[in-house]
Amino acid sequence: MKKFHYLETIISPNITEKSTSLSEFNKVVFKVNTGANKKAIKKSIEKIFKVNVIKINTINIKGKNKLVRNRKAFKAGYKKAIVTLKKGQSIDLATGI
């Protein structure tokens, strides 16, 4: 397993209607590096946002074949992490880091 710098593990927050509804349950969704494991994701989130992480669920999204202007194209896959934070803590994604 390749070691990542803590700023390389998290690519971006995933802001959708479903992920904003999860914020009621102290959960935040991030797009992460495909080679990162749960321990690396936990360390990097705690280091960047200074919060306590209770649980992490990861999901591998497969790439898909698409038709774009009558040509075949491939939409790349990615890894998604759903992070559960300690009660009373939150990450405000609108303000940035």
Secondary structure, DSSP 8 states (H G I E B T S, - for coil): -----HHHHEEEE---HHHHHGGGGTEEEEEE-TT--HHHHHHHHHHHH---EEEEEEEEE--EEEEETTEEEEE--EEEEEEEE-TT----TTT--
